[in-house]
């Protein structure tokens, strides 16, 4: 009767399970990646806090290249934002039939503009971009805008041009019809933000509707931006 001699048992690593050394390296790599991510986020956060503490408006950190919208001014001439290089630009989206938000925004911006030192007014441009191009033709803007300040510029354009500009700056608007029978009876719901573009064409700051009434703090922001901050 013969005996079957079994071979010595071997340490077999199950397929799909990495060796202990590989697992440790993987864990170390993940830990290093997380540490770098946390360090990056902390650096960005403190950079944002440092910049934000210097401004009244909401700072974009880093500042974004301002979208160069192509519209039409109140004289009916083509207008690009890049034409304003060398100036600080404040602009908002709205429409001339707006009952309260838009005229209040423009009135506040007029007060801010007048509060600037005389030497700096030539370095600042206020724009008003219509999100109601069907009613806000250049001649309509020409009659509306100077009521607030003769130096302000009203802009309009095609539906596509206006939509492109609004999307680039995260502005919201929606046509709301008052009567199904008359397509010309409508209002426009829209966001009420004001944007500040630096002289070198960077989108630096964002203001909500309520912030515009503090002319002193607005002027301080504009002065800093004009100074290269």
MDAnalysis code that builds the backbone (N, CA, C; Angstrom):
import MDAnalysis as mda
import numpy as np

u = mda.Universe.empty(687, n_residues=229, atom_resindex=np.repeat(np.arange(229), 3), trajectory=True)
u.add_TopologyAttr("name", ["N", "CA", "C"] * 229)
u.add_TopologyAttr("resid", np.arange(1, 230))
u.add_TopologyAttr("resname", ["UNK", "UNK", "UNK", "UNK", "UNK", "UNK", "UNK", "UNK", "UNK", "UNK", "UNK", "UNK", "UNK", "UNK", "UNK", "UNK", "UNK", "UNK", "UNK", "UNK", "UNK", "UNK", "UNK", "UNK", "UNK", "UNK", "UNK", "UNK", "UNK", "UNK", "UNK", "UNK", "UNK", "UNK", "UNK", "UNK", "UNK", "UNK", "UNK", "UNK", "UNK", "UNK", "UNK", "UNK", "UNK", "UNK", "UNK", "UNK", "UNK", "UNK", "UNK", "UNK", "UNK", "UNK", "UNK", "UNK", "UNK", "UNK", "UNK", "UNK", "UNK", "UNK", "UNK", "UNK", "UNK", "UNK", "UNK", "UNK", "UNK", "UNK", "UNK", "UNK", "UNK", "UNK", "UNK", "UNK", "UNK", "UNK", "UNK", "UNK", "UNK", "UNK", "UNK", "UNK", "UNK", "UNK", "UNK", "UNK", "UNK", "UNK", "UNK", "UNK", "UNK", "UNK", "UNK", "UNK", "UNK", "UNK", "UNK", "UNK", "UNK", "UNK", "UNK", "UNK", "UNK", "UNK", "UNK", "UNK", "UNK", "UNK", "UNK", "UNK", "UNK", "UNK", "UNK", "UNK", "UNK", "UNK", "UNK", "UNK", "UNK", "UNK", "UNK", "UNK", "UNK", "UNK", "UNK", "UNK", "UNK", "UNK", "UNK", "UNK", "UNK", "UNK", "UNK", "UNK", "UNK", "UNK", "UNK", "UNK", "UNK", "UNK", "UNK", "UNK", "UNK", "UNK", "UNK", "UNK", "UNK", "UNK", "UNK", "UNK", "UNK", "UNK", "UNK", "UNK", "UNK", "UNK", "UNK", "UNK", "UNK", "UNK", "UNK", "UNK", "UNK", "UNK", "UNK", "UNK", "UNK", "UNK", "UNK", "UNK", "UNK", "UNK", "UNK", "UNK", "UNK", "UNK", "UNK", "UNK", "UNK", "UNK", "UNK", "UNK", "UNK", "UNK", "UNK", "UNK", "UNK", "UNK", "UNK", "UNK", "UNK", "UNK", "UNK", "UNK", "UNK", "UNK", "UNK", "UNK", "UNK", "UNK", "UNK", "UNK", "UNK", "UNK", "UNK", "UNK", "UNK", "UNK", "UNK", "UNK", "UNK", "UNK", "UNK", "UNK", "UNK", "UNK", "UNK", "UNK", "UNK", "UNK", "UNK", "UNK", "UNK", "UNK", "UNK", "UNK", "UNK"])
u.atoms.positions = np.array([
    [0.858, -1.177, 0.000],
    [0.000, 0.000, 0.000],
    [0.903, 1.237, 0.000],
    [0.640, 2.112, -0.994],
    [1.537, 3.268, -1.137],
    [0.966, 4.488, -0.429],
    [1.902, 5.330, 0.049],
    [1.489, 6.567, 0.708],
    [1.643, 7.732, -0.261],
    [0.704, 8.695, -0.130],
    [0.802, 9.925, -0.935],
    [1.430, 10.993, -0.085],
    [2.582, 11.449, -0.553],
    [3.302, 12.469, 0.205],
    [2.901, 13.855, -0.333],
    [2.310, 14.664, 0.521],
    [1.869, 15.999, 0.086],
    [3.039, 16.969, 0.140],
    [3.050, 17.892, -0.805],
    [4.103, 18.900, -0.830],
    [3.884, 19.894, 0.294],
    [4.950, 20.517, 0.761],
    [4.806, 21.521, 1.822],
    [3.866, 22.640, 1.359],
    [3.012, 23.090, 2.297],
    [2.074, 24.155, 1.956],
    [2.829, 25.448, 1.677],
    [2.366, 26.158, 0.688],
    [2.975, 27.431, 0.316],
    [2.055, 28.590, 0.716],
    [2.688, 29.747, 1.011],
    [1.890, 30.954, 1.276],
    [1.396, 31.494, -0.052],
    [0.112, 31.415, -0.232],
    [-0.482, 31.858, -1.489],
    [-1.249, 33.147, -1.255],
    [-0.938, 34.171, -2.044],
    [-1.651, 35.442, -1.943],
    [-2.860, 35.368, -2.847],
    [-4.065, 35.537, -2.295],
    [-5.274, 35.453, -3.129],
    [-5.212, 36.483, -4.252],
    [-5.711, 36.046, -5.408],
    [-5.716, 36.953, -6.555],
    [-6.594, 38.154, -6.242],
    [-6.140, 39.343, -6.660],
    [-6.921, 40.551, -6.444],
    [-6.582, 41.256, -5.153],
    [-5.828, 40.630, -4.263],
    [-5.443, 41.265, -3.003],
    [-3.995, 41.692, -3.091],
    [-3.686, 42.988, -3.050],
    [-2.306, 43.450, -3.175],
    [-1.493, 43.057, -1.967],
    [-0.214, 42.850, -2.135],
    [0.666, 42.551, -1.003],
    [0.604, 43.677, 0.007],
    [1.016, 43.385, 1.225],
    [0.950, 44.359, 2.312],
    [1.735, 45.619, 1.981],
    [2.912, 45.438, 1.339],
    [3.745, 46.596, 0.998],
    [3.014, 47.507, 0.020],
    [2.351, 46.892, -0.964],
    [1.606, 47.680, -1.953],
    [0.460, 48.426, -1.302],
    [-0.215, 47.763, -0.361],
    [-1.326, 48.419, 0.334],
    [-0.830, 49.612, 1.125],
    [0.316, 49.454, 1.788],
    [0.864, 50.568, 2.572],
    [1.242, 51.742, 1.672],
    [1.799, 51.430, 0.505],
    [2.153, 52.489, -0.435],
    [0.909, 53.207, -0.938],
    [-0.149, 52.444, -1.176],
    [-1.402, 53.031, -1.650],
    [-1.991, 53.962, -0.600],
    [-1.997, 53.490, 0.652],
    [-2.522, 54.308, 1.751],
    [-1.700, 55.579, 1.910],
    [-0.386, 55.453, 1.813],
    [0.497, 56.610, 1.947],
    [0.247, 57.613, 0.821],
    [0.036, 57.092, -0.392],
    [-0.216, 57.972, -1.542],
    [-1.527, 58.729, -1.364],
    [-2.550, 58.019, -0.868],
    [-3.851, 58.656, -0.636],
    [-3.730, 59.726, 0.445],
    [-3.015, 59.387, 1.526],
    [-2.830, 60.351, 2.615],
    [-2.095, 61.591, 2.130],
    [-1.059, 61.382, 1.300],
    [-0.296, 62.502, 0.759],
    [-1.179, 63.371, -0.134],
    [-2.009, 62.699, -0.963],
    [-2.907, 63.431, -1.857],
    [-3.901, 64.274, -1.080],
    [-4.450, 63.689, 0.011],
    [-5.407, 64.422, 0.837],
    [-4.741, 65.607, 1.533],
    [-3.524, 65.392, 1.991],
    [-2.786, 66.469, 2.659],
    [-2.531, 67.623, 1.690],
    [-2.169, 67.286, 0.455],
    [-1.921, 68.321, -0.550],
    [-3.207, 69.063, -0.897],
    [-4.319, 68.319, -0.972],
    [-5.607, 68.938, -1.270],
    [-6.013, 69.900, -0.164],
    [-5.870, 69.453, 1.090],
    [-6.208, 70.306, 2.230],
    [-5.332, 71.555, 2.233],
    [-4.039, 71.375, 1.962],
    [-3.121, 72.514, 1.925],
    [-3.530, 73.503, 0.836],
    [-3.902, 72.969, -0.328],
    [-4.327, 73.820, -1.445],
    [-5.585, 74.595, -1.097],
    [-6.572, 73.895, -0.510],
    [-7.827, 74.545, -0.150],
    [-7.619, 75.609, 0.926],
    [-6.766, 75.303, 1.884],
    [-6.476, 76.275, 2.943],
    [-5.795, 77.517, 2.367],
    [-4.856, 77.285, 1.444],
    [-4.162, 78.410, 0.818],
    [-5.145, 79.286, 0.054],
    [-6.063, 78.630, -0.713],
    [-7.060, 79.378, -1.466],
    [-7.986, 80.136, -0.527],
    [-8.376, 79.485, 0.568],
    [-9.300, 80.112, 1.519],
    [-8.678, 81.354, 2.153],
    [-7.435, 81.221, 2.617],
    [-6.789, 82.358, 3.265],
    [-6.487, 83.473, 2.260],
    [-6.212, 83.085, 1.010],
    [-6.009, 84.097, -0.028],
    [-7.311, 84.858, -0.260],
    [-8.423, 84.106, -0.302],
    [-9.730, 84.746, -0.478],
    [-10.042, 85.663, 0.695],
    [-9.802, 85.184, 1.926],
    [-10.089, 85.992, 3.109],
    [-9.265, 87.273, 3.104],
    [-8.007, 87.163, 2.702],
    [-7.120, 88.334, 2.672],
    [-7.648, 89.380, 1.699],
    [-8.041, 88.924, 0.505],
    [-8.564, 89.857, -0.496],
    [-9.929, 90.380, -0.069],
    [-10.800, 89.479, 0.396],
    [-12.161, 89.873, 0.749],
    [-12.187, 90.911, 1.859],
    [-11.286, 90.791, 2.805],
    [-11.259, 91.752, 3.904],
    [-10.888, 93.157, 3.440],
    [-10.328, 93.264, 2.234],
    [-9.932, 94.567, 1.705],
    [-11.071, 95.258, 0.968],
    [-12.135, 94.496, 0.651],
    [-13.202, 95.047, -0.174],
    [-14.570, 94.942, 0.497],
    [-15.435, 95.853, 0.117],
    [-16.832, 95.861, 0.558],
    [-17.651, 94.881, -0.272],
    [-17.415, 94.859, -1.591],
    [-18.112, 93.933, -2.470],
    [-17.555, 92.526, -2.351],
    [-18.252, 91.583, -2.954],
    [-17.781, 90.193, -2.941],
    [-16.667, 90.033, -3.962],
    [-15.495, 89.660, -3.489],
    [-14.331, 89.550, -4.369],
    [-14.293, 88.204, -5.076],
    [-13.837, 88.211, -6.318],
    [-13.573, 86.979, -7.045],
    [-12.089, 86.700, -6.918],
    [-11.757, 85.554, -6.344],
    [-10.353, 85.211, -6.122],
    [-10.064, 83.847, -6.754],
    [-9.226, 83.811, -7.779],
    [-8.617, 84.969, -8.442],
    [-9.629, 85.687, -9.322],
    [-9.349, 86.936, -9.642],
    [-10.231, 87.692, -10.531],
    [-10.298, 86.994, -11.894],
    [-11.487, 87.047, -12.515],
    [-11.693, 86.385, -13.800],
    [-11.539, 87.369, -14.955],
    [-11.111, 86.848, -16.074],
    [-11.086, 87.663, -17.284],
    [-12.527, 88.026, -17.632],
    [-12.820, 89.306, -17.765],
    [-14.190, 89.744, -18.033],
    [-14.609, 89.343, -19.447],
    [-15.818, 88.790, -19.559],
    [-16.330, 88.412, -20.874],
    [-16.552, 89.671, -21.705],
    [-16.040, 89.676, -22.914],
    [-16.101, 90.849, -23.787],
    [-17.387, 90.826, -24.611],
    [-18.491, 91.249, -23.981],
    [-19.760, 91.196, -24.704],
    [-19.796, 92.192, -25.861],
    [-20.582, 91.824, -26.892],
    [-20.760, 92.647, -28.092],
    [-22.230, 93.054, -28.146],
    [-22.501, 94.345, -27.927],
    [-23.870, 94.838, -27.893],
    [-23.975, 96.107, -28.740],
    [-25.044, 96.869, -28.527],
    [-25.262, 98.131, -29.241],
    [-25.544, 99.203, -28.209],
    [-24.909, 100.368, -28.355],
    [-25.130, 101.417, -27.359],
    [-26.361, 102.258, -27.701],
    [-26.639, 103.267, -26.885],
    [-27.848, 104.065, -27.039],
    [-27.815, 104.966, -28.274],
    [-26.636, 105.047, -28.917],
    [-26.518, 105.782, -30.177],
    [-26.681, 104.856, -31.378],
    [-26.890, 103.574, -31.097],
    [-27.031, 102.598, -32.176],
    [-25.717, 102.089, -32.717],
    [-24.627, 102.377, -32.005],
    [-23.300, 101.954, -32.461],
    [-22.869, 100.657, -31.773],
    [-22.122, 99.814, -32.480],
    [-21.605, 98.575, -31.859],
    [-20.748, 98.919, -30.640],
    [-20.888, 98.089, -29.622],
    [-20.167, 98.348, -28.370],
    [-19.587, 97.045, -27.842],
    [-18.322, 97.098, -27.466],
    [-17.662, 95.964, -26.814],
    [-17.142, 96.410, -25.457],
    [-17.202, 95.514, -24.487],
    [-16.701, 95.848, -23.160],
    [-15.218, 96.218, -23.214],
    [-14.488, 95.589, -24.112],
    [-13.047, 95.840, -24.216],
    [-12.731, 97.288, -24.606],
    [-13.738, 98.026, -25.116],
    [-13.537, 99.441, -25.418],
    [-13.261, 100.250, -24.157],
    [-13.620, 99.682, -23.026],
    [-13.501, 100.390, -21.751],
    [-12.186, 100.112, -21.034],
    [-11.260, 99.416, -21.695],
    [-9.966, 99.151, -21.059],
    [-9.319, 100.462, -20.611],
    [-8.770, 100.451, -19.406],
    [-8.200, 101.656, -18.829],
    [-9.144, 102.338, -17.858],
    [-10.413, 101.874, -17.841],
    [-11.400, 102.407, -16.907],
    [-11.932, 101.294, -16.012],
    [-12.375, 101.671, -14.821],
    [-13.142, 100.749, -13.985],
    [-14.577, 100.821, -14.467],
    [-15.207, 99.672, -14.669],
    [-16.564, 99.627, -15.215],
    [-17.515, 98.993, -14.201],
    [-18.626, 99.673, -13.973],
    [-19.709, 99.131, -13.161],
    [-20.896, 98.912, -14.085],
    [-21.479, 97.716, -14.065],
    [-22.655, 97.511, -14.907],
    [-23.633, 96.542, -14.252],
    [-24.881, 96.668, -14.681],
    [-25.938, 95.780, -14.193],
    [-26.859, 95.439, -15.358],
    [-27.652, 94.399, -15.178],
    [-28.646, 93.988, -16.168],
    [-30.028, 94.419, -15.683],
    [-30.861, 94.902, -16.600],
    [-32.206, 95.312, -16.215],
    [-33.027, 95.692, -17.432],
    [-34.109, 96.463, -17.225],
    [-34.938, 96.895, -18.348],
    [-35.655, 98.190, -17.993],
    [-35.970, 98.974, -19.009],
    [-36.481, 100.325, -18.767],
    [-37.884, 100.344, -18.181],
    [-38.659, 99.273, -18.360],
    [-40.004, 99.209, -17.788],
    [-40.001, 98.697, -16.348],
    [-38.840, 98.438, -15.806],
    [-38.718, 97.928, -14.436],
    [-39.287, 98.975, -13.464],
    [-40.187, 98.566, -12.563],
    [-40.860, 99.548, -11.701],
    [-40.021, 100.068, -10.536],
    [-39.068, 99.283, -10.027],
    [-38.357, 99.751, -8.829],
    [-36.879, 99.359, -8.767],
    [-36.542, 98.094, -8.980],
    [-35.167, 97.630, -8.790],
    [-34.189, 98.353, -9.712],
    [-34.511, 98.429, -10.996],
    [-33.579, 99.035, -11.960],
    [-33.399, 100.534, -11.740],
    [-34.490, 101.301, -11.597],
    [-34.265, 102.733, -11.338],
    [-33.548, 102.993, -10.022],
    [-33.792, 102.138, -9.020],
    [-33.077, 102.300, -7.752],
    [-31.602, 101.990, -7.925],
    [-31.298, 100.935, -8.670],
    [-29.898, 100.583, -8.949],
    [-29.180, 101.725, -9.649],
    [-29.789, 102.270, -10.683],
    [-29.157, 103.354, -11.429],
    [-29.048, 104.630, -10.594],
    [-30.045, 104.885, -9.757],
    [-29.973, 106.050, -8.869],
    [-28.834, 105.906, -7.874],
    [-28.687, 104.697, -7.319],
    [-27.588, 104.449, -6.377],
    [-26.235, 104.580, -7.059],
    [-26.133, 104.048, -8.275],
    [-24.865, 104.150, -9.003],
    [-24.548, 105.600, -9.375],
    [-25.585, 106.388, -9.635],
    [-25.369, 107.805, -9.910],
    [-24.809, 108.511, -8.674],
    [-25.313, 108.151, -7.499],
    [-24.806, 108.735, -6.250],
    [-23.360, 108.310, -6.001],
    [-23.070, 107.053, -6.296],
    [-21.697, 106.559, -6.139],
    [-20.770, 107.328, -7.081],
    [-21.203, 107.481, -8.319],
    [-20.384, 108.179, -9.320],
    [-20.106, 109.621, -8.885],
    [-21.132, 110.296, -8.375],
    [-20.963, 111.680, -7.940],
    [-20.100, 111.774, -6.685],
    [-20.072, 110.697, -5.897],
    [-19.271, 110.697, -4.668],
    [-17.784, 110.475, -4.943],
    [-17.450, 110.046, -6.151],
    [-16.044, 109.856, -6.511],
    [-15.327, 111.201, -6.581],
    [-14.035, 111.219, -6.264],
    [-13.274, 112.449, -6.485],
    [-13.383, 112.854, -7.955],
    [-13.482, 114.142, -8.202],
    [-13.666, 114.634, -9.575],
    [-12.608, 114.082, -10.533],
    [-11.376, 113.940, -10.049],
    [-10.277, 113.470, -10.905],
    [-10.455, 112.028, -11.349],
    [-11.285, 111.269, -10.631],
    [-11.431, 109.845, -10.936],
    [-12.697, 109.524, -11.730],
    [-13.610, 110.467, -11.864],
    [-14.851, 110.173, -12.578],
    [-14.597, 109.813, -14.041],
    [-13.583, 110.437, -14.634],
    [-13.249, 110.136, -16.032],
    [-12.665, 108.728, -16.188],
    [-12.282, 108.118, -15.063],
    [-11.691, 106.777, -15.094],
    [-12.723, 105.686, -14.797],
    [-13.993, 106.088, -14.630],
    [-15.041, 105.140, -14.268],
    [-16.196, 105.246, -15.265],
    [-16.703, 104.090, -15.707],
    [-17.833, 104.072, -16.626],
    [-18.939, 103.177, -16.072],
    [-20.160, 103.700, -16.069],
    [-21.328, 102.916, -15.651],
    [-22.116, 102.516, -16.894],
    [-22.450, 101.224, -16.974],
    [-23.225, 100.677, -18.088],
    [-24.517, 100.065, -17.566],
    [-25.546, 100.095, -18.404],
    [-26.813, 99.437, -18.073],
    [-27.190, 98.568, -19.258],
    [-27.223, 97.239, -19.046],
    [-27.474, 96.288, -20.125],
    [-28.928, 95.834, -20.066],
    [-29.683, 96.097, -21.128],
    [-31.097, 95.707, -21.150],
    [-31.249, 94.212, -21.406],
    [-32.153, 93.607, -20.625],
    [-32.502, 92.202, -20.881],
    [-33.908, 92.133, -21.506],
    [-34.320, 93.260, -22.078],
    [-35.615, 93.366, -22.766],
    [-35.399, 94.047, -24.117],
    [-34.638, 93.401, -25.003],
    [-34.276, 94.053, -26.267],
    [-35.449, 94.336, -27.207],
    [-36.570, 93.655, -27.000],
    [-37.721, 93.897, -27.876],
    [-38.321, 95.285, -27.648],
    [-38.311, 95.743, -26.412],
    [-38.842, 97.082, -26.115],
    [-37.728, 98.115, -25.953],
    [-36.581, 97.678, -25.481],
    [-35.480, 98.610, -25.207],
    [-34.576, 98.764, -26.422],
    [-35.072, 99.510, -27.391],
    [-34.270, 99.838, -28.563],
    [-33.283, 100.955, -28.195],
    [-32.277, 101.210, -29.039],
    [-31.315, 102.271, -28.717],
    [-31.966, 103.610, -28.396],
    [-33.001, 103.981, -29.153],
    [-33.641, 105.275, -28.892],
    [-34.347, 105.294, -27.537],
    [-34.858, 104.134, -27.117],
    [-35.491, 104.034, -25.799],
    [-34.451, 104.233, -24.710],
    [-33.313, 103.581, -24.868],
    [-32.223, 103.710, -23.894],
    [-31.698, 105.147, -23.860],
    [-31.653, 105.784, -25.024],
    [-31.139, 107.154, -25.102],
    [-32.017, 108.129, -24.321],
    [-33.309, 107.853, -24.270],
    [-34.232, 108.706, -23.517],
    [-34.246, 108.373, -22.032],
    [-33.885, 107.153, -21.696],
    [-34.003, 106.677, -20.311],
    [-32.735, 106.913, -19.492],
    [-31.590, 106.532, -20.025],
    [-30.337, 106.524, -19.265],
    [-29.883, 107.901, -18.781],
    [-29.930, 108.950, -19.625],
    [-29.430, 110.258, -19.166],
    [-30.198, 110.835, -17.974],
    [-31.375, 110.325, -17.713],
    [-32.134, 110.788, -16.551],
    [-31.329, 110.582, -15.268],
    [-30.510, 109.532, -15.252],
    [-29.724, 109.206, -14.065],
    [-28.364, 109.902, -14.083],
    [-27.696, 109.870, -15.238],
    [-26.419, 110.576, -15.388],
    [-26.072, 110.616, -16.876],
    [-25.652, 111.776, -17.324],
    [-25.351, 111.939, -18.751],
    [-24.198, 111.067, -19.231],
    [-23.344, 110.638, -18.310],
    [-22.171, 109.856, -18.719],
    [-22.458, 108.359, -18.805],
    [-23.597, 107.931, -18.266],
    [-23.930, 106.500, -18.274],
    [-24.247, 106.056, -19.703],
    [-23.977, 104.805, -19.987],
    [-24.235, 104.246, -21.313],
    [-25.238, 103.097, -21.198],
    [-26.282, 103.151, -22.013],
    [-27.264, 102.075, -22.070],
    [-26.952, 101.149, -23.235],
    [-27.082, 99.862, -23.003],
    [-26.741, 98.872, -24.024],
    [-27.905, 97.921, -24.279],
    [-28.067, 97.538, -25.528],
    [-29.069, 96.557, -25.911],
    [-28.459, 95.687, -27.014],
    [-29.278, 94.883, -27.663],
    [-28.744, 94.004, -28.703],
    [-29.773, 92.990, -29.126],
    [-29.355, 91.963, -29.819],
    [-30.264, 90.890, -30.207],
    [-30.521, 89.995, -28.998],
    [-31.535, 89.144, -29.105],
    [-31.811, 88.187, -28.033],
    [-30.574, 87.354, -27.725],
    [-29.902, 86.896, -28.788],
    [-28.730, 86.028, -28.609],
    [-27.584, 86.770, -27.939],
    [-27.357, 88.010, -28.330],
    [-26.268, 88.798, -27.743],
    [-26.512, 89.060, -26.252],
    [-27.749, 89.409, -25.930],
    [-28.096, 89.688, -24.533],
    [-27.995, 88.413, -23.700],
    [-28.506, 87.311, -24.234],
    [-28.455, 86.039, -23.506],
    [-27.019, 85.597, -23.274],
    [-26.155, 85.808, -24.260],
    [-24.747, 85.430, -24.138],
    [-24.066, 86.237, -23.038],
    [-24.332, 87.543, -23.012],
    [-23.726, 88.405, -21.998],
    [-24.214, 88.038, -20.604],
    [-25.519, 87.827, -20.465],
    [-26.087, 87.485, -19.153],
    [-25.525, 86.153, -18.649],
    [-25.458, 85.168, -19.522],
    [-24.935, 83.857, -19.130],
    [-23.491, 83.952, -18.667],
    [-22.687, 84.762, -19.337],
    [-21.269, 84.882, -18.995],
    [-21.063, 85.427, -17.585],
    [-22.033, 86.220, -17.106],
    [-21.907, 86.812, -15.776],
    [-22.886, 86.222, -14.769],
    [-23.494, 85.103, -15.128],
    [-24.379, 84.421, -14.194],
    [-25.648, 85.185, -13.877],
    [-26.058, 86.096, -14.770],
    [-27.277, 86.875, -14.545],
    [-28.493, 86.068, -15.003],
    [-29.549, 86.166, -14.222],
    [-30.791, 85.436, -14.526],
    [-31.867, 86.412, -14.977],
    [-32.646, 86.029, -15.982],
    [-33.838, 86.811, -16.330],
    [-34.865, 85.899, -17.008],
    [-36.119, 86.283, -16.873],
    [-37.220, 85.482, -17.408],
    [-38.386, 86.396, -17.773],
    [-38.867, 86.256, -18.993],
    [-40.020, 87.019, -19.452],
    [-41.289, 86.418, -18.851],
    [-42.113, 87.263, -18.249],
    [-43.373, 86.807, -17.638],
    [-44.513, 87.590, -18.275],
    [-45.353, 86.914, -19.052],
    [-46.458, 87.575, -19.752],
    [-47.624, 87.825, -18.809],
    [-48.174, 89.040, -18.917],
    [-49.325, 89.408, -18.091],
    [-50.640, 88.989, -18.735],
    [-50.622, 88.879, -20.053],
    [-51.842, 88.529, -20.769],
    [-51.498, 87.649, -21.959],
    [-52.188, 86.515, -22.043],
    [-51.942, 85.597, -23.160],
    [-52.405, 86.212, -24.480],
    [-53.328, 87.159, -24.401],
    [-53.889, 87.754, -25.607],
    [-52.976, 88.812, -26.219],
    [-52.160, 89.469, -25.379],
    [-51.308, 90.539, -25.875],
    [-49.847, 90.220, -25.560],
    [-49.069, 89.841, -26.569],
    [-47.663, 89.456, -26.333],
    [-46.781, 90.617, -25.873],
    [-47.275, 91.849, -26.028],
    [-46.473, 93.006, -25.618],
    [-46.675, 93.372, -24.152],
    [-47.616, 92.705, -23.494],
    [-47.845, 92.942, -22.074],
    [-47.066, 91.907, -21.267],
    [-45.928, 92.316, -20.766],
    [-45.110, 91.392, -19.976],
    [-44.170, 92.177, -19.082],
    [-43.664, 91.475, -18.083],
    [-42.602, 92.031, -17.257],
    [-41.414, 91.085, -17.326],
    [-40.336, 91.430, -16.664],
    [-39.141, 90.591, -16.703],
    [-38.631, 90.396, -15.280],
    [-38.640, 89.150, -14.839],
    [-38.008, 88.823, -13.558],
    [-36.502, 88.681, -13.801],
    [-35.707, 89.260, -12.923],
    [-34.264, 89.192, -13.168],
    [-33.475, 89.347, -11.873],
    [-32.239, 88.886, -11.910],
    [-31.332, 89.068, -10.777],
    [-30.937, 90.529, -10.708],
    [-30.500, 90.940, -9.523],
    [-30.214, 92.363, -9.313],
    [-28.792, 92.559, -8.792],
    [-27.833, 92.139, -9.589],
    [-26.428, 92.239, -9.201],
    [-25.726, 93.315, -10.015],
    [-24.692, 93.871, -9.435],
    [-23.851, 94.849, -10.136],
    [-22.423, 94.325, -10.152],
    [-21.773, 94.469, -11.289],
    [-20.448, 93.901, -11.522],
    [-19.415, 95.018, -11.650],
    [-18.239, 94.777, -11.095],
    [-17.151, 95.753, -11.232],
    [-15.991, 95.113, -11.982],
    [-15.636, 95.744, -13.098],
    [-14.532, 95.277, -13.935],
    [-13.360, 96.240, -13.764],
    [-12.185, 95.709, -13.565],
    [-11.002, 96.543, -13.338],
    [-10.496, 97.131, -14.658],
    [-9.655, 98.165, -14.600],
    [-9.132, 98.777, -15.829],
    [-8.378, 97.809, -16.742],
    [-7.846, 96.732, -16.187],
    [-7.129, 95.761, -17.028],
    [-8.036, 94.639, -17.524],
    [-9.357, 94.825, -17.381],
    [-10.302, 93.874, -17.963],
    [-10.593, 92.651, -17.126],
    [-10.403, 92.726, -15.818],
    [-10.681, 91.599, -14.933],
    [-11.987, 91.844, -14.162],
    [-12.793, 90.783, -14.056],
    [-14.001, 90.846, -13.232],
    [-13.550, 90.670, -11.786],
    [-13.582, 91.765, -11.027],
    [-13.012, 91.777, -9.679],
    [-14.037, 91.609, -8.567],
    [-15.187, 92.312, -8.696],
    [-16.127, 92.387, -7.581],
    [-17.568, 92.240, -8.046],
    [-18.405, 91.858, -7.086],
    [-19.825, 91.643, -7.325],
    [-20.586, 92.255, -6.160],
    [-21.672, 92.974, -6.470],
    [-22.457, 93.628, -5.420],
    [-23.920, 93.197, -5.512],
    [-24.528, 92.961, -4.359],
    [-25.961, 92.720, -4.377],
    [-26.695, 94.057, -4.325],
    [-27.971, 94.012, -4.545],
    [-28.792, 95.212, -4.673],
    [-28.681, 96.129, -3.454],
    [-28.682, 95.561, -2.265],
    [-28.689, 96.363, -1.043],
    [-27.357, 97.073, -0.780],
    [-26.278, 96.572, -1.335],
    [-24.969, 97.162, -1.060],
    [-24.757, 98.503, -1.758],
    [-25.460, 98.741, -2.845],
    [-25.201, 99.923, -3.669],
    [-25.516, 101.231, -2.960],
    [-26.358, 101.182, -1.954],
    [-26.777, 102.420, -1.278],
    [-25.674, 103.007, -0.395],
    [-24.634, 102.226, -0.091],
    [-23.536, 102.738, 0.728],
    [-22.461, 103.328, -0.196],
    [-22.661, 104.570, -0.571],
    [-21.758, 105.212, -1.534],
    [-20.321, 105.261, -1.039],
    [-20.145, 105.521, 0.240],
    [-18.788, 105.653, 0.788],
    [-17.990, 104.371, 0.597],
    [-18.586, 103.226, 0.936],
    [-17.877, 101.954, 0.802],
    [-17.690, 101.579, -0.663],
    [-18.669, 101.902, -1.489],
    [-18.527, 101.643, -2.923],
    [-17.365, 102.439, -3.502],
    [-17.267, 103.699, -3.121],
    [-16.172, 104.551, -3.607],
    [-14.828, 104.007, -3.154],
    [-14.748, 103.518, -1.916],
    [-13.496, 102.951, -1.420],
    [-13.055, 101.761, -2.278],
    [-14.014, 100.914, -2.652],
    [-13.691, 99.774, -3.520],
    [-13.186, 100.252, -4.879],
    [-13.900, 101.200, -5.454],
    [-13.516, 101.697, -6.780],
    [-12.134, 102.333, -6.746],
    [-11.865, 103.094, -5.715],
    [-10.555, 103.733, -5.580],
    [-9.443, 102.684, -5.474],
    [-9.715, 101.615, -4.753],
    [-8.712, 100.552, -4.636],
    [-8.451, 99.895, -5.987],
    [-9.523, 99.630, -6.718],
    [-9.382, 99.003, -8.029],
    [-8.650, 99.926, -8.996],
    [-8.962, 101.194, -8.953],
    [-8.253, 102.156, -9.806],
    [-6.764, 102.214, -9.443],
    [-6.480, 101.970, -8.151],
    [-5.088, 101.983, -7.694],
    [-4.339, 100.693, -7.957],
    [-5.017, 99.722, -8.567],
    [-4.360, 98.461, -8.917],
    [-4.549, 97.351, -7.938],
    [-5.421, 97.525, -6.925],
    [-5.644, 96.469, -5.919],
    [-6.387, 95.294, -6.537],
])
